[in-house]
Amino acid sequence: MAASAALLRQCPLLLPQNRERTVYEGFVTAQRLPHQDTVTNGLSTEKCKRLHSCPDLSSFMVELKTILEIALKNTQDLHIPRPPEYYSCLVRDLEILGWNKVAYMDTGLTTIKLKAEDSCGRQHIITLKFNAKYPTEPPDCLVDFPVPFAVSWMPQSSLLDIYNQFLAALESLKEFWDAMDEIDGKTWVLEPENPTRGATTRRIAIGNNVSVSVEVDPRHPAMLPECYFLGADHAVNPLRTKLNDNMHLWDPEISLLQNLKGLLEIDFPSRAVLEKSDFAKDCGICYAYRLKGTTPDQVCDDPRCGQPFHQACLYEWLQGLPSSRQSFNVIFGECPYCNKPLTLKSSTKKL
């Protein structure tokens, strides 16, 4: 009886279901459970062991309440019920901003997506995630930008202030997006396959198994970008030489793409004439073009071979050959197709 009394003091909402008081039914008071499955999802193997090690039912319930309260404290703030003032303030801000700018809203009014158009007609989305302290605290703002986006916020600020800061940030990135859009529209971009507005890198096809990866500074898009050439040495060495010799000719008054053409003294393959498949050659080892998001970036230096490989595939292949040897992160071996000597550096780009 003493154990039963101790249990009921800890959990007064439990009712015994038999005379022996070995079966109970009822409720455990912790914090408000946001989801019915929080308990089962939160019980790891370690927590189950802690529960099993309890000497009696009263200790078991105390341990269970402790586990529940810790788990609920770690639950996202989105599940905390909002006061009425939260909803009235948020709806008022949306009416001032304009409902036509809302692209998405969840049923709990905790996540809202706003749409905007920059001066060039590009469509953009800002996702706002609100906590229960809005408008005292600003929402988390998620954007597809190549640079961090932080809002200036005061307790009297509103969604209109965030939206105006979003528009200003869009215009500050106009020159960067103009440069990237020209590359995407006039050249064959091998990577990324579907570039986001936040992507600053483009791998541009130059010829068969030859490409250049450019890293553009979004704050200074008119400056010469970092350029990494990918391909066989006999094909990329002349391009490196031209870039170094003509670097002084870079003109910030003309577009990035036009500058690259002038410095490298080439015309990039046109999307109007050639297909992407003309450059997207499969790896000679795994016979696939994409492998875990990467494309073939290693090429046999023999002009008569020129077979492309994924770096990971070639590295694994060379490691499996008895004739290969390795020094630090460099492995020496032979091309799987023509047996020409190959040197591969792991996780290294060639300039």
Residue, then its C-alpha position, 0 to 999 in steps of 0.5 A: m500500500a505504501a508503494s501505491a500511495a507513493l505512486l498516486r502522489q506522483c501521478p494523481l491522475l492514475l486509477p488502479q484497475n485491479r485489487e492488487r494495484t498492479v494495473y493502472e490507467g489514466f494520465v501523466t502530467a508533464q508538459r503539453l504533448p504536441h503530438q500523440d506519438t511524442v512518447t514513442n518517438g522519444l524513447s531511445t534504447e538508452k532511455c528504455k534501459r533506464l526505465h527497465s532498471c527502475p526498482d518499482l512502479s513509482s520510480f518508473m513513473v518518475e523516470l518516465k515523467t523526467i524523460l517526457e519533460i526533457a523531450l518536450k523542452n527540446t520540441q520546436d517552439l512552433h508547437i507552443p500555443r499562440p496567444p490571441e494577440y499573436y494571430s491578430c497582430l499577424v493578420r493585421d500585418l498581412e492585411i497591410l502588406g497585401w494578401n496578394k504577396v502571400a504564396y503559402m500559409d500553413t494552417g497554424l499561421t506559423t510558416i508563411k511564404l511571401k513572393a516578390e519580383d525583382s526589377c528584371g522580372r525574376q520570381h523570388i520567395i522568402t519563407l518566414k517561420f514565426n515563434a510565439k513571441y512575434p512581433t516582439e521577436p522577428p520570424d526566422c527568414l529563409v531565402d535562396f541567396p548567395v549571401p546571408f540575409a539578416v533583417s533589422w528588427m524592432p518591436q514596432s516592426s512589421l512584415l512590411d519592414i521585412y518585405n521591404q528589406f527583402l526587396a532591397a536585398l534582391e536589387s543588391l544582387k541584380e548584377f550577380w543574377d544577371a551574370m549567372d542568367e547569361i551563363d545559364g542561357k547562353t552556355w551549356v552548364l554541366e554543374p549544377e544540374n539545376p542551379t538555385r539562386g544561391a549557387t555561385t559556381r558554374r561548370i561550363a562546357i568548353g569542348n569534348n571532356v573539357s570544361v571550366s568551373v567559375e566561382v563568382d563573387p556575388r558581392h563583386p560579380a564584375m570582378l574576375p572569378e576564380c577559374y578551375f579547368l577540368g580536362a586532359d592536360h593537353a587540352v586545358n594547359p593552353l587555356r590556363t596560359k591564355l587566362n594568365d596572359n590575358m588577365h590584364l584585359w578583364d573589363p568590369e564594364i562588360s559582362l562576365l561571359q564576354n570577358l571570359k570569351g575574350l580572355l580565353e579566346i574562345d566561343f563557348p559551345s552554343r545551346a542553339v547548335l549543340e546538345k548537352s549530351d555532346f559534352a555529358k560523357d559517361c564515366g568509363i568505369c561506372y558507365a553513368y554520368r552522375l554519381k552522388g551528384t558529381t559528374p566525370d571530372q578526370v580525363c585521360d591525358d592521351p589525346r587518342c583516348g580522352q576517356p572521362f572518369h569520376q574522381a571517386c571511381l578512378y581512385e577506387w580503380l587505381q587503388g585496386l591495381p597491384s601496379s599502382r602506388q600511392s604517396f600521401n593523397v596522390i596515386f599513380g597508376e594506368c588508364p583503364y582504357c589505354n594503359k597510359p600512366l595516370t596521376l590522380k590527386s584526391s579532392t584537389k582541383k587543378l588551376 
